[in-house]
Amino acid sequence: MTKLAIMSDLHIDLNHFSTFETKTLINLLKKEKIDHLHIAGDISNHFTKDTLPFINNLKKHIKLSYNLGNHDMLDLTETEIQRLDFQTYRFDKKMLLAFHG
């Protein structure tokens, strides 16, 4: 069975997430034996500049999925938002539908 953790509203830009905070998060997820992390929006205000590098770094350490929050959409075009929103993820026999509401 997959052990899923869900978190949101990290605001890594506004909260000045550094390497220390990222390593702390990764270590905590490993300690708790989390198999998959889902970040439920508001990762940052700058998707390309801040969110993507953060997500790509985390993906090196843990399976990760995410959905956009209103802050994540600030510098995206409508086409990009439509491409990234309404994602589905399978966990064993269960499905997660992730979208901004």
N, C-alpha and C positions, 0 to 999 in steps of 0.2 A: 504494500500500500504506500502511496506517495504521501509524504508529509509536506503540506503546503503552508507557507506563511504568506500573509497578505498585509501590506503596509501602504500608506498613502501620505500625501502632503509632506514630502521630504523637503521641498523647496531648497535644493542643494545650492543654488546660487545665493539666495537671500540668507540662508543659514551658514554660508561659508563652509560647506562640506569640503574637507581636505582629504589627503591620503590617510590621515589618522582615523577619521570618521568612517571612511570606506573600509579600511582594514578591520576596524572594530565591528562593523556590521557583518563583514564576511566571517570573522572569527565567531561571532555570536550565532550566526546561521549554522556554521559547522558544529559548534558546541551543542546546539539544540537538535542536530541531525535533520535539518531541513533539507528536503530534496528539491524543492522548487519554491522560488520567491515570485510573487505577483505584486507589482507596484501599481496601485489603483489611482494613478493620476497625480497631478501637481508635483512632478519631479523637479521641474525648474521653469523659468520664464523664457528660456532660450533652448529650444529643442535641439537644433543642430550644434550649437556651440557647447552646451553643457550637458543636456540629457543624453544624447547619443554616446559621447565618450564615457560617461558614467555607466550607462547600460552595457556597453561593450566591455568595459572593464569587469563589471560584475559577472557577465556571461562567461568569463574565463574561469570562474570559481564555482558557479552554481547555475542550474537551469533557471531561466528568468523569462517572465512575460510581463507585459504592462499594458495599461490603457491610458489614453490621454485624459488629462484634466483640463479645466478651463485655462489654467496658467500655461500648460504645455502647448496650447494652440495659438498663443499670442503672436508668434512669428512664423506661423505656417500658413500656406495658402489653403483655400477651400479644397482643392484637389488633394493636397497632402493629408489634410484632416480626414477626408473620406477614405483615403487609402489606408490610414493607420487606425481608424476607429472601427468598432464592431468586429473584434477579433474573437475567435473561439480557440480554446485550448483543451486537449484531452488529458485527463488524469485517471489512469486505470480505466474504470468503466464510467467515469463521470466527465461531464463537460463544463467548462467555465466560459461564459459569454462575457466579454469585457468591453464596456463602452462607457462613454461619458454621458451622464443623465441630466 
